[in-house]
Amino acid sequence: MLPSSALPRAVISRSALTAAAAVAAAAGGRIADLRHDAWGHGILAVAQAARAAGIDRVLVDSPSEAEALSLEGIDAVVGVTPDVDSMLLYGLPDADGVLASQPVMRLSGRVMSTKQLNPGDAVSYGYTHRASEHTVVALVTGGYAQGIVRALGNNAHVEVEGVERPIIGRVAMDVCVVDLQGHEAPVGADVTYFGGRGPAAPALARWSVVTGLTVAELVAIAGAHAQREWEA
């Protein structure tokens, strides 16, 4: 098992969750979908936010989860159809990358090391990417074992210090390589895969196109395998 420092972080915004739940409730929704650990966001915290916003019930995976939430004073059910807009509740993009609310989860890694590449130098397994010019690349925490799907290599971007940079080469089990495109980034620098307020906010829409998975599947898998943290 990887140490927590080597895992990407699923940072959940309390303010974004509270605001999105309020908007979802105001839109008339009364049953929120909290299956799969609230789509990877954490079932108890999302259930509490939903209840505080006036959403009557939450949909969960099993009777045991419903019973556990009932002890917290939350009405949870199984086998019904939710009517709360989950894309709104969790701040997820539609197929065009449009966000109805601020993303609740931000998935981030960190720069482990950097390296200069010369033209023709290859990276990662299988050498699916070769540098076309002198550049600097970063080894970043987060790989396919944590939901950074292999297909994203050479097909998606991350956000480094406010700028989108491409993932290059094949995504490994626990790390991937990012082309800093001639710039530098300090070891430990934050790298945002999706979410937040910057250019990576709607990135899951691109991920869905590249991988063939739904946005719901992608965020739930990433949230389940990252180190979950909370911010204001």
VENPE-V470499 format. One record per backbone hydrogen bond with DSSP energy under -0.5 kcal/mol. CO is the residue of the C=O (numbers start at 1). NH is the residue of the N-H. Records with the same first field share a line. If there is no record, write none. Layout:
CO->NH  NH
This chain:
3->6
4->7
8->227
9->11  108
10->12  229
11->13  106
12->14  231
13->17
14->18
15->19
16->20
17->21
18->22
19->23
20->24
21->25
22->26
23->27
24->29
25->28
30->57
31->83  84
32->34  59
34->38
35->39
36->40
37->41  42
38->41
42->46
43->47
44->48
45->49
46->50
47->51
48->52
49->53
50->54  55
51->54
57->32
58->77
59->34
62->66
63->67
64->68
65->69
66->70
67->71
69->72  74
70->73
74->76
75->58
77->60
80->82
84->86
85->89
86->90
87->91  92
90->104  105
92->100
94->97
98->94
104->13
106->11  108
107->193  194
108->9
109->191
110->141
111->188
113->139
115->137
117->135
118->121
121->131
123->129
124->127
125->128
129->123
131->120
135->117
136->180
137->115
138->140  178
139->112  113
140->176
143->146  148
144->147
147->149
149->152
150->153  171
152->155  156
156->167
158->160  165
159->192
160->163
163->160
165->158
166->179
167->154
168->177
172->144
173->145
174->142
175->172
176->140
177->168
178->138  180
180->183
186->189
189->111
190->161
191->109  193
192->159
194->107
198->201
200->195  203
202->205  206
203->206  207
204->208
205->209
206->210
207->211
208->212
214->218
215->219
216->220
217->221
218->222
219->223
220->224
221->225
222->225  226
226->228
227->10
229->12
231->14
